[in-house]
Amino acid sequence: MYPFTFHRPTTVRQAVNLLAKNEDAKLLAGGHSLIPVMKLRLASPPVIIDLSRVEGLSGI
């Protein structure tokens, strides 16, 4: 896998701010196939934002 920066915000506001600062960021949520695709070197996002700890998004 390629190197990347990993963020785990706890609020929607933090997640939105991270997305605004990092145009090429990818969002990671449960059931996502991003990590396997990165392992196969088919994707190489510089920033990953994990939404698993954002309150209120667990049912989406």
N, C-alpha and C positions, 0 to 999 in steps of 0.2 A: 504494500500500500504506500501511497504517497504521504508525505507529512501534511498535517492539517492542524488548525486551531479548533479546539472543542469548547463550546460554551453550554452551560446548563442553567438557563434563567429560571426564576421562580415566579415571575409575574408576566402578564401579557405585555405590559409596558417595557420591561427589560427585553423581551423577545423582539418586540417591534423596533426598539432602538438598535439592537444588534443587527437586525435585518437592514435597517436604514444605513448603518455604517459599513456593511459588508454586502455589496450588490451580488457577489457571486456565491453567497452562503447558501447552504442547503439545510432544510428543516428535517429533523429526524423525529419520528413519532413511532409508536408501537406498530409492529407488523410491517415495517419498512424494509425494502430490499437494497437500500443504499450501501450498507456495509459489504454485503457479498459482491456487489457491482464494483466497489472500490478495490476489494481484494483481487478481482479479476482484471484490475487496471482499466476498466471501461469508463470510469468516472474519477475525477480528481478535484473535488471541491476544496478550496483553500480554507473554508470555514464551515463547521457543522454546528448547528444550533439544536440541541436536544430539548424537546418540549415536554418530556415525561414528568417534570416537576412543576410545570405551570398549573397553578390552581385553576380549576374550572374548565380545563381542556381534556380531562380524562374521558369524557363520554363522546368526544368528537372523533 
